[in-house]
Amino acid sequence: MRRSSSVIMASIACLGLVWLCPLFSVFAQTPQPPSITVQPSDAELDEMLRARDWKDLEAALSQRVSMARGITWLRAKLDSGEGGLLIGLLYANDMWMVGNTLNVEDRSKDVRITAGVITLYTFELIVVDGAKCEDKTAPGHRIDQLIAARAATLAFLKKQPDEWKALIVNTAIAFEKRTAPLRKDDDLICRDGMAQMMAGLEKGSQHEVTTQAGHIGKTIEVAPPANWVPKFVSPDIYTPMQDKARLDMRATLLKLIE
């Protein structure tokens, strides 16, 4: 879960579909205790992203960075093509939180629409960039996680008029097309599949963790070796898969929110 805060956002001057226009905001946040007021710099966040230090990056953005600054950083990473699965998930989550706080009736100023666009864009990343994964169970698992995590956002999109659904889908597709030549391999999409689990069982570690409420029996967490990295297939394999995915994407996204 991302941090919770009292956020007031005003002066949204335009549609709020991320890259189409600036998002002018005024944030009022509950003061944080001195122990967490020291925030990592943008350069430190950039380094975590370059190092693919997903755990520390998520912790920093969730617990140590103010929402206003976090949103600015996340949006910049998405717009530059540097952001992948994690960045999309966190940005969509923050936009949804802000949108729920504002609860505006004008769709053109509702940043929950932005949350919807980025949710669909993140879905595209999993499908398109996930074609590079040797372990195809990993992107499939990520899609399940995305749909569960953004269930409220998807339900919101399903309630929109058809013309807005078309606009949202077309905007997400255009954004994926624009960032495609800028994006690098996203190893997070290719993690948490069967290959990683097998590596954990064979050469990694296992330890018991707290079983979720409503479940029975023991829960064992399997971690791969520290140096384990997912494998990617060659362009001659993944390029045709990406082409097919993009060809079908509009219909796929519309079905997702029908």
Backbone torsions as a table, in degrees:
resi	resn	phi	psi	omega
1	MET	NA	140.2	172.4
2	ARG	-74.7	165.2	-179.9
3	ARG	-63.1	153.0	172.2
4	SER	-103.4	146.9	179.6
5	SER	-158.5	160.1	175.7
6	SER	-85.8	108.0	-174.1
7	VAL	-119.6	128.0	172.8
8	ILE	-115.0	126.9	-177.6
9	MET	-126.1	129.5	-176.3
10	ALA	-137.2	176.3	175.5
11	SER	58.3	45.1	174.0
12	ILE	-80.4	110.4	-167.7
13	ALA	-87.1	-14.1	-177.2
14	CYS	-154.1	-163.8	-165.4
15	LEU	-61.5	-24.3	175.5
16	GLY	74.0	24.4	177.5
17	LEU	-93.2	52.2	171.5
18	VAL	62.3	-81.9	-171.6
19	TRP	-89.5	-7.5	-176.3
20	LEU	-75.4	-29.8	-178.5
21	CYS	-162.7	159.9	179.5
22	PRO	-64.5	151.8	176.2
23	LEU	-109.3	98.8	-176.5
24	PHE	-84.4	124.6	-171.2
25	SER	-137.2	150.0	169.7
26	VAL	-125.3	118.8	-177.0
27	PHE	-107.9	136.2	170.3
28	ALA	-120.7	117.7	-175.0
29	GLN	-118.5	149.4	175.3
30	THR	-63.3	129.8	-179.8
31	PRO	-56.4	140.4	-179.4
32	GLN	-98.1	151.9	177.7
33	PRO	-59.1	151.8	-179.2
34	PRO	-55.1	-27.8	-175.3
35	SER	-67.1	-18.2	-178.5
36	ILE	-123.8	19.8	-179.6
37	THR	-81.9	-18.9	178.7
38	VAL	-77.0	112.3	-177.2
39	GLN	-102.2	142.8	173.3
40	PRO	-63.4	145.3	179.0
41	SER	-72.1	166.4	175.5
42	ASP	-60.5	-36.2	179.0
43	ALA	-63.4	-38.1	178.5
44	GLU	-69.4	-39.1	175.6
45	LEU	-64.0	-41.6	177.9
46	ASP	-59.7	-40.6	-178.9
47	GLU	-67.0	-39.8	176.1
48	MET	-60.8	-40.2	179.4
49	LEU	-66.2	-44.9	179.3
50	ARG	-62.3	-37.5	-178.7
51	ALA	-80.7	-2.7	-176.5
52	ARG	56.0	38.4	177.8
53	ASP	-86.2	72.1	-170.1
54	TRP	-63.1	-40.3	-176.6
55	LYS	-63.7	-49.7	-178.9
56	ASP	-69.7	-34.6	179.5
57	LEU	-64.9	-45.9	179.2
58	GLU	-63.6	-41.2	179.3
59	ALA	-63.0	-42.0	-179.3
60	ALA	-63.4	-46.4	-177.9
61	LEU	-71.6	-28.8	-177.0
62	SER	-83.9	-30.5	-169.6
63	GLN	-121.3	-26.4	-169.8
64	ARG	-116.7	-13.1	-177.9
65	VAL	-108.3	134.5	178.2
66	SER	-61.4	151.8	-177.9
67	MET	-61.5	-41.6	-179.0
68	ALA	-58.9	-47.4	-178.9
69	ARG	-71.5	-37.2	178.8
70	GLY	-61.7	-42.7	178.9
71	ILE	-62.6	-42.2	179.4
72	THR	-61.9	-44.6	-179.3
73	TRP	-66.5	-45.4	-179.1
74	LEU	-61.3	-43.8	-179.5
75	ARG	-62.9	-40.3	179.8
76	ALA	-62.5	-39.1	179.9
77	LYS	-67.7	-41.4	177.5
78	LEU	-63.1	-45.4	-174.6
79	ASP	-67.8	-27.2	-179.8
80	SER	-88.4	-5.0	-177.6
81	GLY	84.0	0.1	179.5
82	GLU	-77.5	-25.3	-177.2
83	GLY	-79.2	141.7	177.8
84	GLY	-123.7	-140.7	-174.8
85	LEU	-55.8	-53.8	-175.9
86	LEU	-63.2	-43.0	-178.5
87	ILE	-62.8	-42.5	178.1
88	GLY	-62.7	-43.2	179.7
89	LEU	-62.5	-45.4	-177.6
90	LEU	-68.4	-41.3	-179.5
91	TYR	-66.3	-44.5	178.5
92	ALA	-60.6	-38.9	179.5
93	ASN	-64.4	-45.1	-179.7
94	ASP	-65.5	-41.5	178.2
95	MET	-62.8	-36.6	178.3
96	TRP	-66.9	-42.5	178.4
97	MET	-61.9	-45.9	179.1
98	VAL	-63.9	-43.7	-179.5
99	GLY	-62.0	-39.5	177.9
100	ASN	-67.2	-33.8	177.9
101	THR	-66.5	-43.7	-179.4
102	LEU	-73.7	-45.1	178.9
103	ASN	50.5	50.7	-179.0
104	VAL	-80.2	153.6	-179.2
105	GLU	-89.8	-24.6	-178.8
106	ASP	-77.1	111.7	-177.4
107	ARG	-59.7	-32.6	-177.6
108	SER	-68.5	-12.9	179.4
109	LYS	-120.0	8.9	-176.7
110	ASP	-92.3	110.8	-177.3
111	VAL	-74.2	-3.6	169.7
112	ARG	-66.9	-25.7	172.8
113	ILE	-64.7	-41.6	175.9
114	THR	-59.8	-44.1	177.3
115	ALA	-57.5	-38.7	178.6
116	GLY	-67.4	-44.0	178.3
117	VAL	-58.7	-47.2	-177.1
118	ILE	-70.1	-31.6	174.8
119	THR	-62.4	-45.7	178.5
120	LEU	-67.6	-38.6	176.4
121	TYR	-60.7	-41.5	179.0
122	THR	-65.6	-37.3	173.7
123	PHE	-58.6	-44.8	177.7
124	GLU	-58.9	-42.8	179.8
125	LEU	-58.8	-43.6	-178.7
126	ILE	-62.5	-42.9	-177.6
127	VAL	-72.5	-49.3	-174.5
128	VAL	-74.1	-53.6	-179.6
129	ASP	-75.2	-24.4	176.3
130	GLY	-68.0	-16.2	175.7
131	ALA	-63.0	-19.9	179.9
132	LYS	-79.3	-16.1	-175.9
133	CYS	-72.8	132.4	173.7
134	GLU	-67.6	-40.0	178.7
135	ASP	-87.9	102.6	-176.1
136	LYS	-74.6	-11.7	177.1
137	THR	-73.4	-21.6	-177.6
138	ALA	-68.3	-55.5	177.6
139	PRO	-62.2	-32.1	176.0
140	GLY	-61.2	-40.9	177.4
141	HIS	-66.4	-38.3	179.2
142	ARG	-64.9	-37.2	177.4
143	ILE	-62.5	-43.9	177.4
144	ASP	-59.5	-41.7	179.7
145	GLN	-65.3	-42.5	-179.5
146	LEU	-62.0	-47.7	-178.1
147	ILE	-62.4	-38.0	178.3
148	ALA	-70.4	-43.6	-176.5
149	ALA	-69.4	-34.5	-176.2
150	ARG	-107.9	28.6	-177.0
151	ALA	-58.6	-42.9	-179.1
152	ALA	-65.3	-38.9	178.8
153	THR	-65.1	-45.0	179.3
154	LEU	-63.9	-38.2	177.5
155	ALA	-63.8	-37.4	177.3
156	PHE	-63.9	-43.7	179.8
157	LEU	-64.0	-35.3	-179.2
158	LYS	-64.2	-22.2	-178.7
159	LYS	-88.1	-5.2	-176.8
160	GLN	-79.3	153.8	176.2
161	PRO	-61.6	157.0	-176.5
162	ASP	-57.2	-38.0	-178.5
163	GLU	-66.6	-32.0	177.6
164	TRP	-76.5	-36.7	175.0
165	LYS	-58.7	-44.1	179.9
166	ALA	-63.2	-42.4	178.4
167	LEU	-62.3	-45.1	-179.1
168	ILE	-62.4	-46.8	-180.0
169	VAL	-63.8	-46.0	-179.6
170	ASN	-63.2	-36.1	178.7
171	THR	-68.1	-42.6	178.2
172	ALA	-62.7	-42.3	179.5
173	ILE	-64.8	-41.5	179.0
174	ALA	-64.2	-36.9	179.4
175	PHE	-67.8	-41.6	177.4
176	GLU	-61.9	-40.9	179.8
177	LYS	-63.9	-40.2	-177.6
178	ARG	-70.2	-37.0	-177.0
179	THR	-86.9	-12.3	-175.7
180	ALA	-51.7	-49.5	-178.5
181	PRO	-72.3	-9.5	-178.6
182	LEU	-96.9	-20.6	-171.7
183	ARG	-78.8	146.7	175.1
184	LYS	-101.8	173.7	175.0
185	ASP	-58.8	132.3	-179.6
186	ASP	-105.8	96.7	-174.6
187	ASP	-69.4	-18.6	179.3
188	LEU	-66.7	-35.2	177.0
189	ILE	-62.2	-32.7	-174.9
190	CYS	-91.9	6.0	178.1
191	ARG	-97.9	167.8	175.8
192	ASP	69.2	23.2	174.3
193	GLY	-100.8	-167.2	-178.0
194	MET	-66.2	-34.2	-179.9
195	ALA	-62.0	-41.8	178.9
196	GLN	-67.7	-39.8	178.8
197	MET	-63.7	-42.8	179.1
198	MET	-64.1	-38.9	177.5
199	ALA	-63.9	-36.6	177.9
200	GLY	-67.9	-39.3	179.8
201	LEU	-69.9	-35.2	-176.0
202	GLU	-83.0	-43.7	-173.1
203	LYS	-133.7	2.9	-176.1
204	GLY	-99.2	-140.5	-177.8
205	SER	-138.4	154.9	177.1
206	GLN	-134.0	138.7	174.9
207	HIS	-150.8	151.9	-177.5
208	GLU	-76.8	138.3	176.7
209	VAL	-124.7	168.5	-178.5
210	THR	-63.3	128.8	178.9
211	THR	-76.0	134.7	-179.1
212	GLN	-61.7	149.1	178.1
213	ALA	-58.5	136.2	-179.8
214	GLY	93.1	-11.7	177.9
215	HIS	-102.7	156.7	179.9
216	ILE	-118.6	162.1	178.4
217	GLY	81.9	-175.8	-178.9
218	LYS	-87.3	150.1	174.8
219	THR	-116.2	120.2	-178.3
220	ILE	-109.1	124.1	176.8
221	GLU	-91.7	128.1	-179.0
222	VAL	-107.8	122.0	-179.4
223	ALA	-114.0	135.0	178.6
224	PRO	-74.2	169.8	174.6
225	PRO	-57.5	152.2	-175.9
226	ALA	-58.6	-30.6	-177.0
227	ASN	-93.8	9.2	-178.7
228	TRP	-73.9	135.2	174.9
229	VAL	-134.6	146.9	179.0
230	PRO	-69.6	155.1	-179.9
231	LYS	-99.4	147.3	179.0
232	PHE	-114.9	148.6	177.3
233	VAL	-87.5	168.8	-176.9
234	SER	-80.2	159.4	-178.6
235	PRO	-56.5	-33.2	-179.0
236	ASP	-66.8	-19.5	177.3
237	ILE	-90.4	-48.1	-172.9
238	TYR	-82.9	-25.2	-176.8
239	THR	-61.1	-47.6	177.0
240	PRO	-61.0	-33.8	178.7
241	MET	-67.5	-39.8	177.7
242	GLN	-66.1	-42.5	179.4
243	ASP	-59.2	-44.0	179.7
244	LYS	-66.0	-41.9	-179.4
245	ALA	-62.3	-42.3	179.9
246	ARG	-67.8	-36.1	179.3
247	LEU	-62.9	-35.5	-177.0
248	ASP	-94.7	-4.3	-166.8
249	MET	-62.6	-42.1	-177.0
250	ARG	-60.2	-46.8	178.7
251	ALA	-63.7	-37.8	179.4
252	THR	-63.9	-45.5	-178.4
253	LEU	-69.1	-40.0	177.8
254	LEU	-62.2	-38.3	178.5
255	LYS	-66.7	-34.5	-179.7
256	LEU	-62.9	-29.7	-176.5
257	ILE	-117.5	16.8	-178.0
258	GLU	-71.7	NA	NA
